Amino acid sequence: MGKIDKLLKKLCATPTPANFRYSELRVVMAHFGYVESTKGATSGSRVKFYHPETKAAIMLHKPHPGDEMVKPSVDSVVSFLKEHGHI
């Protein structure tokens, strides 16, 4: 099982994993062709992942001060990836 497979298994674990990290999300989203974008210096913790070809996008709050994502954000990512046929 490769790294991306392990991350997807962890991401889709039931119940929602309490230890999924934003740095891991970046790897997963990049694997599916999504680009991370912030809205400039005033974006705060808001971040968008968008797909340049399909124009699909998801807005999330980047965790701070740590790297651990909150469960509702993880749930949103899983739903988004399912909707777009990635998982």
N, C-alpha and C positions, 0 to 999 in steps of 0.2 A: 504494500500500500504506500503510495507516494505522499509527499507532504500535503498537497492540495486535497487529496482524498481524506487524509486525517483531519484536516481543518474543516472540511465539509461535514464529516461525520460528527465532529465536535459541535459545529454550528447548529446542526439539525437535531442534536440530542434532545430527548424528552425526559424530564422537563427541561426547559430552556437552560442552557449552561450558565452558571453564575460566574464563570471565570473566562469568558471569551474576551479577548483583548482587541483593542482598536488596531493595533499593529497586525494582528492576524486577519482582521477584516480587510485591511489594505491589500494583503496578499490575495485573498479570495476575490475581491472585486477586480483587481488587476488581471487575474487569471481569466475572467470573463470579458475583459476588454473595457472595463470602466475606468474613467479618469477621475481623480480626486480634484476638487476645486473648492477654494474658499472665495468669499466675496470681498477680497481686499483686506486692508488693515482693520476695518471696522466690523468684520464678520463675527468676531467673538468666537464662540465655540461651534458655530454653524458650519457644516461642511456638506458638500454635494458630491455625489458620485454620479457621473453621467456617461452614457455610451455614445461616442461620436457618430456612429452609423445609425443606430435605432432611435437616438434622442431620448431614450429612457433615462430617468433620473430619480434619485432618492436623496432627500435632505435628512441629515441626522445632526445630533448634537455630539460633538467630539468630547469624550470624557476628559475631565480634568479634576484634580491635578494628576491623577493616575492614568492608567491605560485600560482599566477594566470597564467594559461596557455594561450599561444597565439592561435588565431583562427586556423592558419594552422596546428598546432599540434593536436588540438582537431579534426579537419577534418580528419587528418591522422589516428587517433585512431578509429574514427567512421568507416571509410572505412575498416580498418584492422579487426575490430570486425565483420563487415558485411561479409567480404570475408571468414572469418573462421566460420561463422554460429552461432555466439554468439548473434547477435541482428538482 
